[in-house]
Amino acid sequence: MATIIKKPKPLSFAERIYLPAILKGLSITVRHMFGNFFGKDSITIRYPEQRKVLPDYYRGLHILPKWDDGHEKCVACEMCSTVCPAKAITIFPEESTAPGHEKRPRYYEIDMLRCIFCGFCEEVCPRDAIKLTHVYELCDDDRPKFIYLKDQLMDTDKRILEDAEKDKRRR
C-alpha cells in the first residue's frame, strides 16, 4: 500500500520575511501601551499600600489551629507528612497527656522552601488540624528562618489577626 505525502504550499515572500507577524505583534504592544496610559484601569498594584484580592481557593501560609481549651488539634497521625509530595513536613509523635488524645506531635516542622502549597496536607487531615491561609508575604534573608516549627505554626493565628488590623488601619 502506497503512502501519499502532501507537500506544503510554498510560503509567500511576506511570510518568508516574517514582516506581517512582526507588525501584528508590534500593533498589539502599542495598543496595550496607549490603552494603559490613556484610559484603561492599570493592572499595577501599589504594594504594600494596596493589597491584591485573593480568591477563596488561594493557599498560603500554614497554621495549626487549637481547640477552644487551648490544646492542639493535631494528633500526630503523620498523614500530612506521608501525602506531602515535596516531603516538606516532618513529625515526631509522643504520647499525649490531654484527655481524649492518644498522641500529639513532639516535633512538627514545615520547610517552607520545599513546600509547593498544593494543599494535600489540609485535605488529608482527619482533624482539620492544618490549614492554609491567605498570607502570602513569606520573605526573609536567611534559609533557616523558613523552617517553621510547631510553636510558630500555632501562633500564626496571631500574625493573621495583626495583618488584618494593619490592613484596616491602612484603608
CYANA upper distance limits for C-alpha pairs under 8 A (distance plus 0.5 A):
 11 LEU  CA     15 GLU  CA      6.30
 11 LEU  CA     16 ARG  CA      6.59
 12 SER  CA     16 ARG  CA      6.70
 13 PHE  CA     17 ILE  CA      7.04
 14 ALA  CA     18 TYR  CA      6.75
 14 ALA  CA     19 LEU  CA      6.58
 14 ALA  CA     20 PRO  CA      7.18
 15 GLU  CA     19 LEU  CA      7.49
 15 GLU  CA     20 PRO  CA      7.57
 18 TYR  CA     22 ILE  CA      6.73
 19 LEU  CA     23 LEU  CA      6.62
 20 PRO  CA     24 LYS  CA      6.56
 21 ALA  CA     25 GLY  CA      6.71
 22 ILE  CA     26 LEU  CA      6.69
 23 LEU  CA     27 SER  CA      6.57
 24 LYS  CA     28 ILE  CA      6.92
 25 GLY  CA     29 THR  CA      6.84
 26 LEU  CA     30 VAL  CA      6.61
 27 SER  CA     31 ARG  CA      6.52
 28 ILE  CA     32 HIS  CA      6.74
 29 THR  CA     33 MET  CA      6.62
 30 VAL  CA     34 PHE  CA      6.67
 31 ARG  CA     35 GLY  CA      6.43
 32 HIS  CA     36 ASN  CA      6.57
 33 MET  CA     37 PHE  CA      6.86
 34 PHE  CA     38 PHE  CA      6.40
 35 GLY  CA     39 GLY  CA      6.23
 35 GLY  CA     40 LYS  CA      6.11
 36 ASN  CA     40 LYS  CA      5.83
 36 ASN  CA     41 ASP  CA      7.28
 36 ASN  CA     42 SER  CA      6.42
 45 ILE  CA     50 GLN  CA      6.64
 45 ILE  CA     51 ARG  CA      7.67
 45 ILE  CA     52 LYS  CA      7.63
 46 ARG  CA     50 GLN  CA      5.82
 46 ARG  CA     51 ARG  CA      8.27
 47 TYR  CA     51 ARG  CA      6.67
 49 GLU  CA    170 ARG  CA      7.46
 54 LEU  CA     58 TYR  CA      6.90
 54 LEU  CA    134 HIS  CA      7.71
 58 TYR  CA    133 THR  CA      8.12
 58 TYR  CA    134 HIS  CA      6.68
 59 ARG  CA    117 PHE  CA      6.58
 59 ARG  CA    118 CYS  CA      8.03
 59 ARG  CA    119 GLY  CA      7.34
 59 ARG  CA    132 LEU  CA      5.78
 59 ARG  CA    133 THR  CA      6.42
 59 ARG  CA    134 HIS  CA      6.58
 60 GLY  CA    117 PHE  CA      7.16
 60 GLY  CA    132 LEU  CA      5.94
 60 GLY  CA    133 THR  CA      5.53
 60 GLY  CA    134 HIS  CA      5.53
 60 GLY  CA    135 VAL  CA      5.74
 60 GLY  CA    136 TYR  CA      5.83
 61 LEU  CA    132 LEU  CA      6.03
 61 LEU  CA    133 THR  CA      5.80
 61 LEU  CA    134 HIS  CA      7.27
 61 LEU  CA    135 VAL  CA      5.87
 61 LEU  CA    136 TYR  CA      7.00
 61 LEU  CA    138 LEU  CA      8.23
 62 HIS  CA    130 ILE  CA      7.23
 62 HIS  CA    131 LYS  CA      6.06
 62 HIS  CA    132 LEU  CA      4.96
 62 HIS  CA    133 THR  CA      6.61
 62 HIS  CA    153 LEU  CA      7.16
 62 HIS  CA    156 THR  CA      8.39
 63 ILE  CA    130 ILE  CA      6.26
 63 ILE  CA    131 LYS  CA      5.80
 63 ILE  CA    132 LEU  CA      6.85
 63 ILE  CA    133 THR  CA      7.72
 63 ILE  CA    153 LEU  CA      5.34
 63 ILE  CA    154 MET  CA      6.47
 63 ILE  CA    155 ASP  CA      8.28
 63 ILE  CA    156 THR  CA      6.25
 63 ILE  CA    157 ASP  CA      7.52
 64 LEU  CA     72 GLU  CA      7.96
 64 LEU  CA     73 LYS  CA      7.94
 64 LEU  CA     74 CYS  CA      8.00
 64 LEU  CA    129 ALA  CA      6.11
 64 LEU  CA    130 ILE  CA      5.31
 64 LEU  CA    131 LYS  CA      7.03
 64 LEU  CA    150 LYS  CA      8.14
 64 LEU  CA    153 LEU  CA      5.92
 64 LEU  CA    154 MET  CA      5.31
 64 LEU  CA    156 THR  CA      8.32
 65 PRO  CA     72 GLU  CA      7.17
 65 PRO  CA     73 LYS  CA      6.96
 65 PRO  CA    129 ALA  CA      6.45
 65 PRO  CA    130 ILE  CA      7.21
 65 PRO  CA    131 LYS  CA      8.03
 65 PRO  CA    154 MET  CA      6.53
 65 PRO  CA    157 ASP  CA      8.06
 66 LYS  CA     70 GLY  CA      6.10
 66 LYS  CA     71 HIS  CA      6.04
 66 LYS  CA     72 GLU  CA      4.91
 66 LYS  CA     73 LYS  CA      5.83
 66 LYS  CA    129 ALA  CA      8.21
 66 LYS  CA    154 MET  CA      7.76
 67 TRP  CA     71 HIS  CA      5.89
 67 TRP  CA     72 GLU  CA      6.54
 67 TRP  CA     73 LYS  CA      6.48
 71 HIS  CA     98 ALA  CA      8.11
 72 GLU  CA    104 ARG  CA      8.41
 72 GLU  CA    129 ALA  CA      8.27
 73 LYS  CA    127 ARG  CA      7.06
 73 LYS  CA    128 ASP  CA      7.95
 73 LYS  CA    129 ALA  CA      5.50
 74 CYS  CA    104 ARG  CA      6.74
 74 CYS  CA    105 PRO  CA      7.49
 74 CYS  CA    127 ARG  CA      7.39
 74 CYS  CA    129 ALA  CA      5.51
 74 CYS  CA    130 ILE  CA      8.18
 75 VAL  CA    101 HIS  CA      7.30
 75 VAL  CA    102 GLU  CA      7.83
 75 VAL  CA    103 LYS  CA      5.99
 75 VAL  CA    104 ARG  CA      5.06
 75 VAL  CA    105 PRO  CA      7.17
 75 VAL  CA    127 ARG  CA      8.41
 76 ALA  CA     91 ILE  CA      7.42
 76 ALA  CA     92 PHE  CA      7.99
 76 ALA  CA     93 PRO  CA      5.98
 76 ALA  CA    103 LYS  CA      6.83
 76 ALA  CA    104 ARG  CA      5.52
 76 ALA  CA    105 PRO  CA      5.46
 78 GLU  CA     82 THR  CA      6.72
 78 GLU  CA     91 ILE  CA      6.98
 79 MET  CA     83 VAL  CA      6.64
 79 MET  CA    121 CYS  CA      7.99
 79 MET  CA    124 VAL  CA      7.16
 79 MET  CA    125 CYS  CA      7.11
 80 CYS  CA     84 CYS  CA      6.54
 80 CYS  CA     89 ILE  CA      7.65
 80 CYS  CA    120 PHE  CA      7.77
 80 CYS  CA    121 CYS  CA      4.87
 80 CYS  CA    122 GLU  CA      7.95
 80 CYS  CA    124 VAL  CA      6.95
 80 CYS  CA    125 CYS  CA      6.90
 81 SER  CA     87 LYS  CA      7.00
 81 SER  CA     88 ALA  CA      7.79
 81 SER  CA     89 ILE  CA      5.38
 81 SER  CA     90 THR  CA      6.60
 81 SER  CA     91 ILE  CA      7.58
 81 SER  CA    121 CYS  CA      7.82
 82 THR  CA     87 LYS  CA      8.19
 83 VAL  CA    120 PHE  CA      7.07
 83 VAL  CA    121 CYS  CA      7.12
 83 VAL  CA    124 VAL  CA      8.14
 84 CYS  CA     88 ALA  CA      7.19
 84 CYS  CA     89 ILE  CA      7.52
 84 CYS  CA    120 PHE  CA      6.98
 84 CYS  CA    121 CYS  CA      6.85
 86 ALA  CA    114 ARG  CA      6.55
 86 ALA  CA    115 CYS  CA      6.52
 86 ALA  CA    116 ILE  CA      7.32
 87 LYS  CA    114 ARG  CA      7.96
 87 LYS  CA    115 CYS  CA      8.24
 88 ALA  CA    110 ILE  CA      5.97
 88 ALA  CA    111 ASP  CA      5.55
 88 ALA  CA    112 MET  CA      7.64
 88 ALA  CA    114 ARG  CA      5.91
 88 ALA  CA    115 CYS  CA      5.90
 89 ILE  CA    108 TYR  CA      7.86
 89 ILE  CA    109 GLU  CA      6.25
 89 ILE  CA    110 ILE  CA      5.09
 89 ILE  CA    111 ASP  CA      7.10
 90 THR  CA    107 TYR  CA      8.13
 90 THR  CA    108 TYR  CA      6.22
 90 THR  CA    109 GLU  CA      5.79
 90 THR  CA    110 ILE  CA      7.05
 91 ILE  CA    105 PRO  CA      6.80
 91 ILE  CA    106 ARG  CA      8.05
 91 ILE  CA    107 TYR  CA      6.06
 91 ILE  CA    108 TYR  CA      5.11
 91 ILE  CA    109 GLU  CA      7.20
 92 PHE  CA    105 PRO  CA      6.25
 92 PHE  CA    106 ARG  CA      6.10
 92 PHE  CA    107 TYR  CA      5.51
 92 PHE  CA    108 TYR  CA      7.13
 93 PRO  CA    103 LYS  CA      6.93
 93 PRO  CA    104 ARG  CA      6.12
 93 PRO  CA    105 PRO  CA      4.82
 93 PRO  CA    106 ARG  CA      5.72
 93 PRO  CA    107 TYR  CA      7.42
 94 GLU  CA    103 LYS  CA      5.94
 94 GLU  CA    104 ARG  CA      6.11
 94 GLU  CA    105 PRO  CA      6.47
 94 GLU  CA    106 ARG  CA      5.99
 95 GLU  CA    102 GLU  CA      6.46
 95 GLU  CA    103 LYS  CA      4.64
 95 GLU  CA    104 ARG  CA      6.64
 96 SER  CA    101 HIS  CA      6.50
 96 SER  CA    102 GLU  CA      6.06
 96 SER  CA    103 LYS  CA      4.89
 96 SER  CA    104 ARG  CA      5.83
 97 THR  CA    101 HIS  CA      8.07
107 TYR  CA    149 LEU  CA      8.05
107 TYR  CA    150 LYS  CA      7.30
108 TYR  CA    149 LEU  CA      6.24
108 TYR  CA    150 LYS  CA      5.50
109 GLU  CA    147 ILE  CA      7.04
109 GLU  CA    148 TYR  CA      5.95
109 GLU  CA    149 LEU  CA      4.90
109 GLU  CA    150 LYS  CA      6.52
110 ILE  CA    115 CYS  CA      8.05
110 ILE  CA    147 ILE  CA      6.25
110 ILE  CA    148 TYR  CA      5.76
110 ILE  CA    149 LEU  CA      7.15
111 ASP  CA    115 CYS  CA      6.78
111 ASP  CA    146 PHE  CA      6.61
111 ASP  CA    147 ILE  CA      4.94
111 ASP  CA    148 TYR  CA      6.85
112 MET  CA    146 PHE  CA      5.86
112 MET  CA    147 ILE  CA      6.54
112 MET  CA    148 TYR  CA      7.68
113 LEU  CA    146 PHE  CA      6.88
113 LEU  CA    147 ILE  CA      8.30
119 GLY  CA    123 GLU  CA      6.90
119 GLY  CA    132 LEU  CA      7.67
120 PHE  CA    124 VAL  CA      6.59
121 CYS  CA    125 CYS  CA      6.72
121 CYS  CA    130 ILE  CA      7.60
122 GLU  CA    128 ASP  CA      7.41
122 GLU  CA    129 ALA  CA      8.31
122 GLU  CA    130 ILE  CA      6.01
122 GLU  CA    131 LYS  CA      6.12
122 GLU  CA    132 LEU  CA      7.52
125 CYS  CA    129 ALA  CA      6.97
125 CYS  CA    130 ILE  CA      7.49
135 VAL  CA    160 ILE  CA      7.78
140 ASP  CA    145 LYS  CA      7.59
140 ASP  CA    146 PHE  CA      8.12
142 ASP  CA    146 PHE  CA      8.03
143 ARG  CA    147 ILE  CA      8.18
148 TYR  CA    152 GLN  CA      6.47
148 TYR  CA    153 LEU  CA      6.95
149 LEU  CA    153 LEU  CA      6.78
150 LYS  CA    154 MET  CA      6.61
151 ASP  CA    155 ASP  CA      6.70
152 GLN  CA    156 THR  CA      6.73
155 ASP  CA    159 ARG  CA      7.54
156 THR  CA    160 ILE  CA      6.75
157 ASP  CA    161 LEU  CA      6.83
158 LYS  CA    162 GLU  CA      6.64
159 ARG  CA    163 ASP  CA      6.63
160 ILE  CA    164 ALA  CA      6.71
161 LEU  CA    165 GLU  CA      6.79
162 GLU  CA    166 LYS  CA      6.74
163 ASP  CA    167 ASP  CA      6.71
164 ALA  CA    168 LYS  CA      6.84
165 GLU  CA    169 ARG  CA      6.80
166 LYS  CA    170 ARG  CA      6.76
167 ASP  CA    171 ARG  CA      6.94
